[in-house]
């Protein structure tokens, strides 16, 4: 399990929640809050996830980060492409080996 901290979240607030990460080769699947998996990839120490958000899933949010050498922390930024594009930071910290 991992914690994902968004600073701020897409709505402008601080948010933190538990997530699971599944890696199969270079593909990463991120599952947070029991929602649908968010598909991404890892190349070397760099991760990228993209997801659709909004009432009609009409906007794209992209998270890009770097995994530390111990593979216990991912630090990065997010960008939401919508009518009023927004940016923020995120940090993920590994809580257990599950």
QUIURQUI-V231216 format. One line per field, one symbol per residue. psi: psi as a letter, one per 30 degrees, with the letter a starting at -180 (. if undefined). burial: I if it has 24 or more other ideal C-beta (glycine too) atoms within 12 Angstrom, else O. A space follows every 50 residues. Layout:
psi->???
burial->???
//
This chain:
psi->klkjkkilaffglkkklklkkkkjbfkkkkjkggakkjkalkjcgkkkkk lklleghflkkkkklkklffhfkkkallkjjafikllallkkkkelg.
burial->OIIIIIOOIIOOOOOOOOIIIOOOOOOIIIOIOOOOOIOIOIOOOOIIIO IOIOOOOOOOIIIIIOIOOOOOOIOIIIIIOOOOOOOIOIIIIOOOOO
//
